[in-house]
Amino acid sequence: MSRIRRKRTKSEALTITVGALTGVVLLVVIASGFALLKEKPPQSDAVAEKTQFSLTANDSGRTFTYALGAHFSVFLDEAHYPESKLRCSPQGVVVSVKDLGVAPAGLYTTRFTVVAPGTCELKNNDFSVLIVAR
């Protein structure tokens, strides 16, 4: 038994072509969406995936970004980084208060509050971090 194949009409051919093109476009859009989901947004040096609120000497050389009103604490060795020398320049971006929290033996802690947008370098001897306030 032979099968007779009828010729498609122009509207049938157009419908099939449009359907195929729509399918291809849909696949490209879905693939692009998955590729975008896999890409990680660019991160500056040390703006971590979450904000770090306790800084130590190990964080020296890094950059931290905080929102206005945020608080963060610095834990440093009094012998190597005297508390009296800890400064953030230029002044006015953060203010420091003596942290009444408990610090491990030999360390002191100073708490900072972000009070204005800007950037300052928190420095003490060879400890230095960049604070970005937004």
Secondary structure as a PSIPRED ss2 file (coil, helix, strand):
# PSIPRED VFORMAT (PSIPRED V4.0)

   1 M C   1.000  0.000  0.000
   2 S C   1.000  0.000  0.000
   3 R C   1.000  0.000  0.000
   4 I C   1.000  0.000  0.000
   5 R C   1.000  0.000  0.000
   6 R C   1.000  0.000  0.000
   7 K C   1.000  0.000  0.000
   8 R C   1.000  0.000  0.000
   9 T C   1.000  0.000  0.000
  10 K H   0.000  1.000  0.000
  11 S H   0.000  1.000  0.000
  12 E H   0.000  1.000  0.000
  13 A H   0.000  1.000  0.000
  14 L H   0.000  1.000  0.000
  15 T H   0.000  1.000  0.000
  16 I H   0.000  1.000  0.000
  17 T H   0.000  1.000  0.000
  18 V H   0.000  1.000  0.000
  19 G H   0.000  1.000  0.000
  20 A H   0.000  1.000  0.000
  21 L H   0.000  1.000  0.000
  22 T H   0.000  1.000  0.000
  23 G H   0.000  1.000  0.000
  24 V H   0.000  1.000  0.000
  25 V H   0.000  1.000  0.000
  26 L H   0.000  1.000  0.000
  27 L H   0.000  1.000  0.000
  28 V H   0.000  1.000  0.000
  29 V H   0.000  1.000  0.000
  30 I H   0.000  1.000  0.000
  31 A H   0.000  1.000  0.000
  32 S H   0.000  1.000  0.000
  33 G H   0.000  1.000  0.000
  34 F H   0.000  1.000  0.000
  35 A H   0.000  1.000  0.000
  36 L H   0.000  1.000  0.000
  37 L H   0.000  1.000  0.000
  38 K H   0.000  1.000  0.000
  39 E C   1.000  0.000  0.000
  40 K C   1.000  0.000  0.000
  41 P C   1.000  0.000  0.000
  42 P C   1.000  0.000  0.000
  43 Q C   1.000  0.000  0.000
  44 S C   1.000  0.000  0.000
  45 D C   1.000  0.000  0.000
  46 A C   1.000  0.000  0.000
  47 V C   1.000  0.000  0.000
  48 A C   1.000  0.000  0.000
  49 E C   1.000  0.000  0.000
  50 K C   1.000  0.000  0.000
  51 T C   1.000  0.000  0.000
  52 Q C   1.000  0.000  0.000
  53 F C   1.000  0.000  0.000
  54 S E   0.000  0.000  1.000
  55 L E   0.000  0.000  1.000
  56 T E   0.000  0.000  1.000
  57 A H   0.000  1.000  0.000
  58 N H   0.000  1.000  0.000
  59 D H   0.000  1.000  0.000
  60 S C   1.000  0.000  0.000
  61 G C   1.000  0.000  0.000
  62 R C   1.000  0.000  0.000
  63 T E   0.000  0.000  1.000
  64 F E   0.000  0.000  1.000
  65 T E   0.000  0.000  1.000
  66 Y E   0.000  0.000  1.000
  67 A C   1.000  0.000  0.000
  68 L C   1.000  0.000  0.000
  69 G C   1.000  0.000  0.000
  70 A C   1.000  0.000  0.000
  71 H E   0.000  0.000  1.000
  72 F E   0.000  0.000  1.000
  73 S E   0.000  0.000  1.000
  74 V E   0.000  0.000  1.000
  75 F E   0.000  0.000  1.000
  76 L E   0.000  0.000  1.000
  77 D E   0.000  0.000  1.000
  78 E C   1.000  0.000  0.000
  79 A C   1.000  0.000  0.000
  80 H C   1.000  0.000  0.000
  81 Y C   1.000  0.000  0.000
  82 P C   1.000  0.000  0.000
  83 E H   0.000  1.000  0.000
  84 S H   0.000  1.000  0.000
  85 K H   0.000  1.000  0.000
  86 L C   1.000  0.000  0.000
  87 R E   0.000  0.000  1.000
  88 C E   0.000  0.000  1.000
  89 S E   0.000  0.000  1.000
  90 P C   1.000  0.000  0.000
  91 Q C   1.000  0.000  0.000
  92 G C   1.000  0.000  0.000
  93 V C   1.000  0.000  0.000
  94 V E   0.000  0.000  1.000
  95 V E   0.000  0.000  1.000
  96 S E   0.000  0.000  1.000
  97 V E   0.000  0.000  1.000
  98 K E   0.000  0.000  1.000
  99 D C   1.000  0.000  0.000
 100 L C   1.000  0.000  0.000
 101 G C   1.000  0.000  0.000
 102 V C   1.000  0.000  0.000
 103 A C   1.000  0.000  0.000
 104 P C   1.000  0.000  0.000
 105 A C   1.000  0.000  0.000
 106 G C   1.000  0.000  0.000
 107 L E   0.000  0.000  1.000
 108 Y E   0.000  0.000  1.000
 109 T E   0.000  0.000  1.000
 110 T E   0.000  0.000  1.000
 111 R E   0.000  0.000  1.000
 112 F E   0.000  0.000  1.000
 113 T E   0.000  0.000  1.000
 114 V E   0.000  0.000  1.000
 115 V C   1.000  0.000  0.000
 116 A C   1.000  0.000  0.000
 117 P C   1.000  0.000  0.000
 118 G E   0.000  0.000  1.000
 119 T E   0.000  0.000  1.000
 120 C E   0.000  0.000  1.000
 121 E E   0.000  0.000  1.000
 122 L E   0.000  0.000  1.000
 123 K E   0.000  0.000  1.000
 124 N E   0.000  0.000  1.000
 125 N C   1.000  0.000  0.000
 126 D C   1.000  0.000  0.000
 127 F E   0.000  0.000  1.000
 128 S E   0.000  0.000  1.000
 129 V E   0.000  0.000  1.000
 130 L E   0.000  0.000  1.000
 131 I E   0.000  0.000  1.000
 132 V E   0.000  0.000  1.000
 133 A E   0.000  0.000  1.000
 134 R C   1.000  0.000  0.000
